[in-house]
């Protein structure tokens, strides 16, 4: 199918919820993909942080194929090995005590929201139900996770929203203290506000959150949907902040290309759910968990060290480029702000030259596969640098 045919079919039969770029992707390997016309692109997006091992990593492909030929699905009324092995690996690597598997980041966040409210109700009564989240946050597109999201732009046309969420400015410790009450059961944060512009939280602010939670038996909840699974150079981003969370949500990079979410329940919350309290038909699917187990096996200390090294390489190179106002982020989660240029305009020009980037508000956003090579980084950044250097000429 050529691109014209694909674009027409998409327009006719798929809901118009995505402002797609004019590229039909057909295949990929590592950090490189090709479109329906055979043109090659260097990928700095990982499918919005999903393809942690890049396209079609051999170990991931083998694990998924082997499981697909063995057992595709049964249900959570029975035991299967892939999800048990994945839960064990996550507990051992993160220090959590239990795992609930879902199908997406929004569902993982729904899971920790329900866990926090159940904990509050069990220990203090049903009035202990409020969750504080940050302005400029993003936690998903279900009605509850939209209510948790601290950006009005995502709220338009979808109200009314469920009650029980309170928003406070990121970085403002005094404002946070004023929002805490006897009704507060949890504080939910992203270590780096990805959709909010790739903005890392300040360490003093997260230290204050941890202190407030410990003092008041409020659950510390961390949304690691985008920051988790090695994206920032450690398995969880909160490790770099010295936090000991009570609840963590994972998704995106965990599946390596297949849909999965995980709610990590730490010691305080390990027994909060009993039979019937929560569930999902496809959670813990054997094929998906087989792929996730391959991802876990590949996320070695050596690979995480490489993420940190590559991050420093990109930060240093981009900061020297013309028209760059600032570079922010953590690990291979990077936002670039330009002087007088919209990020989306730069992304569009780079796409024309064979490099795929993302946007985050007015910024260009990078979420390259963790396995991207130095040569691919240099090729992609060379194109970005040339476009920025010649911007006046490029846009006439």
N, C-alpha and C positions, 0 to 999 in steps of 0.2 A: 504494500500500500504506500503510495507516495504521500508527501506532506499535504498537498491540496486535498486529496481524498480524506485523509485523516482529520484535517481541520474541519472539513464540511460535516463529517460523521459526528465528530465531537460536538459541534454546534447544534446539530439536529437532535441528538439523543442524550446528552449529558447536561445536567443542571448547570446554569451559568454562574457558578459560585467562585470561579477562579479567573483572575486576570492573567491568562497564560502568556508566556513569552512565545514568540513565533518560531518554535523549534519542536520537532517531533523526535523524541529520543527513542532509538531502536535497540541499542546494545551498549554494554560498557565493560570495562575491565580495570580494576584498580581505581585510579583517579582520572581516568579518561573514558569518555563516552562518545558515541557516534550517532548522528541523526539519521532519519529515513533516507536522506540523500547521500549518506556516506561521509559527511563532514565530521571532523574530530573536534572535541572540546576538552579542555582541562577543567575538571570539576572542583570548585572551591565551595560546594554546598552540601555534599553528602545527603542529598534529598532532605534538606533542612535538618541536618544532624543525625540522620537515621543510618546511613551506610557507613558505620564506624570503621569497617574494614574495607571500604571501597566497594566497587561493583564486583560481584561474583568472585569473592575471595575463595580460593580452592578448598580450604578447610571448611568454610561455611557451606559451600555448595555440596561437598561430600556428605556432611552431616545432615543437611536437609534432604538430599536425595535418598540417603540410606533410611532415614526415618519415614519418608513418604512411601517407601516401598515396604515398610514394616507395619506401621499403625498410624493412620492419619488423625483419627479422633475417636473418642469413646464417650466420655462425659466425666464430670467431677464426682459422680456417684461411685467411681471406681479409681483404683490406684494405677498410676503409670510412672515409669522411671524418669523420663526427661524432665518433668517439672520438679520432682523430688531432688534430682541431681542439681538442677539450677537453683532451687531454694537453698540447698546446702552450701553451694558455692557463694551465693550472695550473703548468707549469714556469716560464713567464715571470712569473707573479704571485707564486709562492712561493719561487722559487730552487731547486726540486728539479730532478733530472736525468732521471728516468724516472717513469712512472706505471703501476701495475697496476690495472685496473678490476675491481671485484667487484659485489655486489648489495646489500650491507648494511653496517652498522657492524661487526657481529661478523665478517663475512668480511674487511673491511678490516683489522681487528685481527689476524685469523688470518694475513693476508698479511704484516704487518710482523713478527709473531712468527716466521713461517717465514724471512723475510729475515734477521732477527737471528741465528737459529740457523745458517742457511746461512753467513752471514758468519763467525760464530765457528768453525764447522767448517772452512771453507776456510782460515782464517788461523791457527788454533791447535789444531785437532783437535776431534773429536766431544764431548770433555768440556766444551768451552766452550759450554754450552747453557742456563744458568740466566738467567732474566729476573726482575729485582726489580720488584715493583709495590707500590702503596701500600695500606695498610689504608683502608677506607671507599671504595675505588675501585669502578668498574663498567665492564667492558669487553665485555660481551655474554653471550649465553645458549647458545652452543655449549659443548661440554664443555671445550675448551681455554680459551676466553675466560672461562668460569665459574671455571676454575682460576686464571686471572690475576686475577679479581675478588677484592678484599680485603674481602668481606662474607660472613660465615658464613650469613646468612639465605638467600642464594641457592644455597648449597651443599647444603642439606638434601635428602636422598633421591636425589641424582644421582651419588654416588660409585660406584666410585673415580675419581679425577681423574688426568689425566696429570701426571707429575712435571716438575720444572724451573721452578717458580714459587716465589718467595720474597717474602713480604709484610713491609713495614716501616711504622712509623707516619709519616703525613704530617707534615712539619715538624721531625722529629727527625733532625738531621744526624749526630749520633754513632751512633744506631742504624743509620742507613743505611750509614755507613762500616764498621760491624761486619758487615753482611750482604754486602758486596762481597768476592768471592774470585776466584781464578783461573778459576772456572767461570762467572763472570758474563759474559754476552755483551751484555746490554742492560738499561736501566732504563726502564720504561714508566710514564708519568704522564699525568694529566688536569690541565690548567691550572686548571680549576674542576671540582671533584667534583660533578657534577650530580645523579645519583641518590643520592649521599651526603649531600645537603642543600644544594647550591649553595654550596660552600665554595671560594673561590680559594686557591691555594697561595701561601705566603709567598715573596717575591722572594729573600730570603737562602737559603732552602732550595733553590730552583731554581738559583740561582747555584752552590751547593755541588754539586748534581747535575751541572751542566755541567762543573765543574772535575774531578770524579771521572771522568766519562766521557772527557774529553780526556786526562787523565793516564794512564788505563789502557786506552785503545782500546776502551772500552765504548760501545755504540751508545746515543745519546739518542733515545728513542722517545716520541712525543707522540700521545696519543689525542685528536684534535680532532673526533670524531664529532658531539658536541653543540656544542662551542665554536667550531668552524670555520665558514667561509663567511659571515663578517661578523657572526655572532651577538654577539660581544663588542665590536664597533666597529672591528676590524681583520680582514683576511681570515682570518688565523690568530691565535688568542689568544696563542700563544707569541711573536709579534712584540712584544707589550707587555711581555714579560719579557726581551727581548734575547737569546733563545735561538736557536741555530743547530742544529736537530735533524738527525739522520741518517735518521729514518723518521717519517712522520706518517700517521695514518689519518683519512680523511674519509668522511662519508656524509650522512645526514639532509638538511640544507639544500642540499646540492650538487645534488640532483635536482629540487628545487622542488616535489615531490609525487610523483615516480616513484622506484622503488627503485634506488639506486646506492651503491656504496662505492668508495673509491679508496685505494690504498696509495702514498704518495709516497716515492720512493727518491731520497735526496740523493746527493751526489757519491761518498761513501765506499761506498755500496751500489748504485750505478746499474747495475752489471753482475753483481749477486749471483745473479740468476735467469737461467738459460738455458732453451732449449726443453725442455719436459717437467717443469721444476722446480715449476711452479705453473700453475693454470688454472681456468677456470669457464665453463660453457656460455653463460651470459647476460651475462658481463662485457663492457662496452663496447657494449651493445645500442644500435643506431642511434637508436631513438625516445627512449630514456632519455637518451642523450648529447646529443641535440638539445635536450631540455628543460634539461639542465645547462648547455649552451652559452648558452642564453637567460639563465639565472641569472647566469652569469659576466659577460655583457655588461651586466647591470643593476647589478652590484655595483661601482659607480663610487666614486671617492673622495668624491664629493658624498653618495652614499647612506650610506657608512660614517660620514661626519661627522654625518649625520642620526641614525644609530643612537646615536652617543655623546651627542648633544644630547637625544634622547628618553629615553635611559637616565638622564641627570641629572635630567630632569623627573620621571620616575617615582620615583627614589630620594628626591628632595626631598619630593614629595607624600606618599609612603607613610610616611616617617619621622615625619611630623607627625600621623599618624592615631592615634586611641586604641587601646589594647590591643596596639600594635606594640612588640615587645621589641627586634628588630634587623632590619636590611635588609642583605643581602649579595649578592655576585655581581659580574658584569662585563658591561657593555653591556646588551643586552636578554636577559640570563640572570640572573634575580633571584629570590632566596629571601627570604621574609618569615616571621619567627618571631613568634608572638604570646604575650602574657602570660596564661597560664592557659586558652588556647583551642587546640584541635588544628587544624592547617591544613586537614585534610579537612572538618571541620565548617564552616569558613568557605567552602571551595570549594563545598560542597553548597548553602549558603545563597545564594551568588553565582549559582550555576547557576539557582536558582529565580527570580532577578531578572534573568536574561538576560545574564550574563557568565561566560565559561568560563575557569577557571584550572586549574592542575595542582597536584599535591603532590610533595614530595621529603622523605621521612621525615615529620617532624612539622610541616614548613613548608608554606606556600603557595608555589607556584613559578610564575613568569611567564616565558614564552617567546613573546612576541607576534610576529607577522609583522614583518619589518624595515620594511615599508611602512605599518604602522599609522599613522593620522593623529593629530594632536594632539587633535582633537575626539573621536575614538574612545577615546583614552587617558583624556581627562578624563571622558567618560561612564562608562567602566568603573570608574575609580578613585572617582568620586562614589558609585557603588553600593557599592563595597567600604567606603568611609568611612562611609556611612550604616548599613550592616550592623554595623560595628564600634562605631559610636557608640551604637547602640541594642541592643547585644548582649544585655544582661540581659533586655530586653523581648522581643527576637526569639526567645529560646530558652525562655521560660516556657511 
